[in-house]
Amino acid sequence: MAALLAGGIVMATGCAPATRTTPPIRVAAPRISTTQIPLPPAEADGLAQFHEWPKACDLLTADDMKAVLPQITKVAESPQGQSIKIMNLAGGDGDAPDTSCEIKFWVAGTEKKRLSRPDILRVEDIAVGDSATVKDNYDSLAHAKPKATGDLGALECVLDRDNYYCRMSNIAFSVSAGSTLYIASFVGQPKQTEARVYWVKTVMPDFVRSVASKLPRG
């Protein structure tokens, strides 16, 4: 049975943090899709062909982002490929085009300010294939990590610091935060809760729900 290990996520921007000047940002509701992206069939090794995996930028679009954060004024999506390590008898690496998407976004017109920096989300396909292979690959990332609370629309999810790893029957995916949050605060954020904690624990789950709604559950 094939197993899959996606590459590590490196989110450092290499820039000094900009001054946080955003107003409190309102959080609305996730955009729940009424249609689902069809998934390709698995090959003999348990994985679907890499070029047939869903395009990661289709899993979380600008409209999906703006549904959760209506004060977003600019979104820039960058599709990227991944080099996937295939752990089977043949071994080797495989190129999975457009299976990672870096999403940069600005809220409340902050892109117009000098030295402004975007906030970042990243969506990645982890594995696409038969249910056993997908679960094996999901488990390799999710092992011993705390289960994410609430119904995120997937069969199961875990939260590893600021990375959500989730599994449907035939696809596993991740939604991850950038290393820095430039949003200063959110409407409804408790005073004792830092903005980044609120972002990871309260806001990001809505993006996970939006992605999960586009994928067959099982």
Secondary structure, DSSP 8 states (H G I E B T S, - for coil): ---EE---------S---------B--------SS--------TTSB--GGGS--HHHHS-HHHHHHH-TTEEEEEEEEEEEEEEE-SSS--EEEEEEEEEEEEEEETTGGGSTT---EEEEEEEEEEBSHHHHHHHHHHHHTT--B--S--SSSEEEEETTEEEEE-SSEEEEEEE-S------BTT--TTS-HHHHIIIIIHHHHHHHHHHTS---
